[in-house]
Amino acid sequence: MRFADAPVLSNAYVELRPLSAEHHDELVDAVSVDDLWRAWYTRIPSPLGMAGEIERRKAAMAEGSIAAWTIFDRRTGRAVGMTTFLNLDPANRRLEIGSTWLSRTVQGGPINPAAKLLLLDRAFDELECIAVEFRAHWHNHQSRAAIAKLGAKQDGVLRNHTVFDNGTVRDTVVFSIIEGEWPTVRYGLQERLGRAV
């Protein structure tokens, strides 16, 4: 089983399908709600840039450097975002879950924890990872809070880590979940989703 494989993953709330150009129009709709893509502290594809971002991620998948999915809301059957396994390190049994964005229409509900449950299950139980990492911009307080709410712990901050196209410099906050924490994290996510019904 390769870290760069992107099988279909699903539960009662979400279905993760390998990213495809067929998802373009629904992803444009998803990112257009309240101009989500204009957030200055993250990299979310614009409606006009969506085709290019899909092709970029698909090319990286073909090279074996990432696994990328489109996130579908099972209630509506529509695409509501993207997520990715990146910084794949099979030799050290590590990867990062990142480059994730969700339409504002589903933020704060069960979609994010349901998708993360599927991805973490794949990482720890199928790929036998010993650590899964998450990263966020220092100023992306919403993402930092969502990552912590999953059960990830903050490892530290990489100062002056990335220069953005708008000229700002990102301090990157690094979180992780390690193998021994996974059973408790899984239980917490399952309980959280059970309350979302």
DRENDO-1510 file (C-alpha; in Angstrom, 1 decimal, always signed):
<recs>
REC; n; res; u; v; w
REC; 1; MET; +0.0; +0.0; +0.0 .
REC; 2; ARG; +1.5; +3.3; -1.1 .
REC; 3; PHE; +1.4; +6.5; +0.8 .
REC; 4; ALA; +0.5; +8.3; -2.4 .
REC; 5; ASP; -2.5; +6.2; -3.2 .
REC; 6; ALA; -5.9; +8.0; -2.8 .
REC; 7; PRO; -8.6; +5.4; -2.4 .
REC; 8; VAL; -12.3; +6.3; -1.9 .
REC; 9; LEU; -12.9; +6.8; +1.8 .
REC; 10; SER; -16.4; +7.3; +3.3 .
REC; 11; ASN; -18.5; +7.4; +6.4 .
REC; 12; ALA; -22.0; +8.7; +7.2 .
REC; 13; TYR; -21.0; +12.3; +6.7 .
REC; 14; VAL; -18.4; +12.5; +4.0 .
REC; 15; GLU; -17.0; +10.7; +1.0 .
REC; 16; LEU; -13.4; +11.4; -0.1 .
REC; 17; ARG; -12.8; +10.7; -3.7 .
REC; 18; PRO; -9.5; +11.0; -5.6 .
REC; 19; LEU; -9.2; +14.6; -6.9 .
REC; 20; SER; -10.5; +14.9; -10.5 .
REC; 21; ALA; -11.1; +17.6; -13.1 .
REC; 22; GLU; -14.7; +16.3; -13.0 .
REC; 23; HIS; -15.1; +18.0; -9.6 .
REC; 24; HIS; -14.0; +21.4; -11.0 .
REC; 25; ASP; -17.4; +23.2; -11.2 .
REC; 26; GLU; -18.6; +22.0; -7.7 .
REC; 27; LEU; -15.3; +23.0; -6.2 .
REC; 28; VAL; -15.6; +26.5; -7.8 .
REC; 29; ASP; -19.1; +26.8; -6.3 .
REC; 30; ALA; -17.7; +25.7; -2.9 .
REC; 31; VAL; -14.8; +28.1; -2.8 .
REC; 32; SER; -16.9; +31.1; -4.1 .
REC; 33; VAL; -19.2; +31.2; -1.0 .
REC; 34; ASP; -18.3; +34.5; +0.8 .
REC; 35; ASP; -15.1; +34.6; -1.4 .
REC; 36; LEU; -13.3; +32.0; +0.8 .
REC; 37; TRP; -10.4; +32.0; -1.5 .
REC; 38; ARG; -9.5; +35.7; -0.7 .
REC; 39; ALA; -8.3; +34.8; +2.9 .
REC; 40; TRP; -4.8; +36.3; +3.0 .
REC; 41; TYR; -3.2; +33.9; +5.5 .
REC; 42; THR; -3.8; +30.7; +3.5 .
REC; 43; ARG; -3.5; +29.3; +0.0 .
REC; 44; ILE; -7.0; +28.5; -1.3 .
REC; 45; PRO; -7.5; +28.3; -5.1 .
REC; 46; SER; -9.6; +31.0; -6.6 .
REC; 47; PRO; -12.4; +30.2; -9.0 .
REC; 48; LEU; -10.3; +31.1; -11.9 .
REC; 49; GLY; -7.3; +29.2; -10.5 .
REC; 50; MET; -9.2; +26.0; -9.6 .
REC; 51; ALA; -8.4; +24.1; -12.9 .
REC; 52; GLY; -4.7; +24.9; -12.5 .
REC; 53; GLU; -4.7; +23.7; -8.8 .
REC; 54; ILE; -6.5; +20.5; -9.7 .
REC; 55; GLU; -3.9; +19.8; -12.4 .
REC; 56; ARG; -1.0; +20.7; -10.1 .
REC; 57; ARG; -2.2; +18.3; -7.4 .
REC; 58; LYS; -3.0; +15.6; -10.0 .
REC; 59; ALA; +0.6; +15.9; -11.4 .
REC; 60; ALA; +2.0; +15.6; -7.9 .
REC; 61; MET; -0.1; +12.5; -7.3 .
REC; 62; ALA; +1.2; +11.0; -10.6 .
REC; 63; GLU; +4.8; +11.7; -9.3 .
REC; 64; GLY; +3.9; +9.9; -6.0 .
REC; 65; SER; +4.6; +13.0; -3.9 .
REC; 66; ILE; +1.0; +13.5; -2.5 .
REC; 67; ALA; -2.4; +11.9; -2.3 .
REC; 68; ALA; -5.2; +14.3; -3.0 .
REC; 69; TRP; -9.0; +14.0; -2.4 .
REC; 70; THR; -12.1; +16.0; -3.1 .
REC; 71; ILE; -14.4; +16.1; +0.0 .
REC; 72; PHE; -18.1; +15.4; -0.7 .
REC; 73; ASP; -20.9; +16.1; +1.7 .
REC; 74; ARG; -22.9; +12.9; +1.9 .
REC; 75; ARG; -26.1; +14.8; +2.7 .
REC; 76; THR; -26.0; +16.8; -0.5 .
REC; 77; GLY; -23.7; +14.7; -2.7 .
REC; 78; ARG; -21.8; +17.9; -3.6 .
REC; 79; ALA; -18.1; +18.7; -3.4 .
REC; 80; VAL; -17.3; +21.0; -0.5 .
REC; 81; GLY; -13.5; +21.1; -0.4 .
REC; 82; MET; -10.1; +19.4; -0.9 .
REC; 83; THR; -7.6; +17.7; +1.4 .
REC; 84; THR; -4.2; +16.1; +0.9 .
REC; 85; PHE; -1.6; +13.8; +2.3 .
REC; 86; LEU; +1.7; +15.6; +1.7 .
REC; 87; ASN; +5.3; +15.5; +3.0 .
REC; 88; LEU; +5.1; +11.7; +2.6 .
REC; 89; ASP; +7.9; +9.9; +4.4 .
REC; 90; PRO; +7.2; +6.2; +4.3 .
REC; 91; ALA; +10.7; +5.3; +5.6 .
REC; 92; ASN; +9.9; +7.1; +8.8 .
REC; 93; ARG; +6.2; +6.3; +8.7 .
REC; 94; ARG; +5.1; +9.9; +8.8 .
REC; 95; LEU; +3.0; +12.2; +6.6 .
REC; 96; GLU; +1.2; +15.5; +6.8 .
REC; 97; ILE; -2.5; +16.1; +6.4 .
REC; 98; GLY; -2.8; +19.6; +4.8 .
REC; 99; SER; -3.7; +21.8; +1.9 .
REC; 100; THR; -7.2; +21.4; +3.2 .
REC; 101; TRP; -10.0; +23.8; +2.6 .
REC; 102; LEU; -13.8; +23.6; +3.2 .
REC; 103; SER; -16.6; +25.7; +1.9 .
REC; 104; ARG; -18.0; +28.2; +4.4 .
REC; 105; THR; -21.3; +26.4; +4.1 .
REC; 106; VAL; -20.0; +23.3; +6.0 .
REC; 107; GLN; -17.4; +24.9; +8.3 .
REC; 108; GLY; -18.1; +24.2; +12.0 .
REC; 109; GLY; -20.2; +21.1; +11.3 .
REC; 110; PRO; -19.4; +17.4; +11.1 .
REC; 111; ILE; -17.6; +17.5; +7.7 .
REC; 112; ASN; -14.1; +18.4; +9.0 .
REC; 113; PRO; -13.9; +15.9; +11.9 .
REC; 114; ALA; -15.5; +13.2; +9.7 .
REC; 115; ALA; -13.0; +13.7; +7.0 .
REC; 116; LYS; -10.1; +13.8; +9.4 .
REC; 117; LEU; -11.3; +10.6; +11.1 .
REC; 118; LEU; -11.1; +8.8; +7.7 .
REC; 119; LEU; -7.7; +10.3; +6.9 .
REC; 120; LEU; -6.3; +9.5; +10.3 .
REC; 121; ASP; -7.7; +6.0; +10.1 .
REC; 122; ARG; -6.0; +5.4; +6.8 .
REC; 123; ALA; -2.7; +6.9; +8.1 .
REC; 124; PHE; -2.5; +5.0; +11.3 .
REC; 125; ASP; -4.4; +1.8; +10.7 .
REC; 126; GLU; -3.7; +1.1; +7.0 .
REC; 127; LEU; -0.3; +2.9; +6.4 .
REC; 128; GLU; +1.0; +2.2; +9.9 .
REC; 129; CYS; +2.2; +5.7; +10.5 .
REC; 130; ILE; +3.8; +6.6; +13.8 .
REC; 131; ALA; +3.1; +10.3; +13.4 .
REC; 132; VAL; +0.7; +12.5; +11.4 .
REC; 133; GLU; +1.5; +16.2; +11.2 .
REC; 134; PHE; -0.7; +19.3; +10.6 .
REC; 135; ARG; +0.5; +22.8; +9.8 .
REC; 136; ALA; -1.2; +26.2; +9.9 .
REC; 137; HIS; -0.4; +29.9; +9.5 .
REC; 138; TRP; +0.1; +31.6; +12.8 .
REC; 139; HIS; -2.7; +34.0; +11.9 .
REC; 140; ASN; -5.1; +31.3; +10.8 .
REC; 141; HIS; -6.7; +31.0; +14.2 .
REC; 142; GLN; -9.7; +29.1; +12.9 .
REC; 143; SER; -7.6; +26.3; +11.5 .
REC; 144; ARG; -5.3; +26.2; +14.5 .
REC; 145; ALA; -8.4; +25.8; +16.8 .
REC; 146; ALA; -9.8; +23.1; +14.5 .
REC; 147; ILE; -6.6; +21.2; +14.5 .
REC; 148; ALA; -6.3; +21.3; +18.3 .
REC; 149; LYS; -10.0; +20.3; +18.6 .
REC; 150; LEU; -9.1; +17.1; +16.6 .
REC; 151; GLY; -6.8; +16.1; +19.5 .
REC; 152; ALA; -3.5; +17.2; +17.9 .
REC; 153; LYS; -0.8; +18.7; +20.1 .
REC; 154; GLN; +1.3; +21.7; +19.1 .
REC; 155; ASP; +4.9; +20.8; +18.4 .
REC; 156; GLY; +6.2; +24.3; +17.8 .
REC; 157; VAL; +6.4; +27.3; +15.5 .
REC; 158; LEU; +8.6; +27.6; +12.4 .
REC; 159; ARG; +9.4; +31.3; +12.4 .
REC; 160; ASN; +9.7; +33.1; +9.0 .
REC; 161; HIS; +9.0; +29.8; +7.3 .
REC; 162; THR; +7.3; +30.7; +4.0 .
REC; 163; VAL; +7.1; +33.8; +1.9 .
REC; 164; PHE; +3.6; +34.3; +0.4 .
REC; 165; ASP; +2.8; +35.9; -3.0 .
REC; 166; ASN; +1.4; +38.9; -1.2 .
REC; 167; GLY; +4.8; +39.6; +0.4 .
REC; 168; THR; +3.8; +38.5; +3.9 .
REC; 169; VAL; +5.9; +35.9; +5.7 .
REC; 170; ARG; +4.2; +32.9; +7.3 .
REC; 171; ASP; +5.1; +31.7; +10.8 .
REC; 172; THR; +4.0; +28.0; +10.5 .
REC; 173; VAL; +2.5; +26.4; +13.6 .
REC; 174; VAL; +3.2; +22.6; +13.6 .
REC; 175; PHE; +0.9; +20.1; +15.3 .
REC; 176; SER; +1.0; +16.3; +15.4 .
REC; 177; ILE; -0.8; +13.2; +16.6 .
REC; 178; ILE; +1.5; +10.3; +17.4 .
REC; 179; GLU; +0.7; +6.6; +17.2 .
REC; 180; GLY; +0.1; +6.1; +20.9 .
REC; 181; GLU; -2.4; +9.0; +21.0 .
REC; 182; TRP; -4.4; +7.7; +18.0 .
REC; 183; PRO; -6.9; +5.4; +19.9 .
REC; 184; THR; -7.9; +8.3; +22.2 .
REC; 185; VAL; -8.1; +10.8; +19.3 .
REC; 186; ARG; -10.2; +8.3; +17.4 .
REC; 187; TYR; -12.6; +7.9; +20.3 .
REC; 188; GLY; -12.9; +11.6; +20.8 .
REC; 189; LEU; -13.7; +12.1; +17.1 .
REC; 190; GLN; -16.3; +9.3; +17.1 .
REC; 191; GLU; -17.9; +10.8; +20.2 .
REC; 192; ARG; -18.0; +14.2; +18.6 .
REC; 193; LEU; -19.6; +12.9; +15.5 .
REC; 194; GLY; -22.1; +10.9; +17.5 .
REC; 195; ARG; -23.3; +14.2; +19.0 .
REC; 196; ALA; -23.6; +15.8; +15.6 .
REC; 197; VAL; -26.4; +13.4; +14.5 .
</recs>
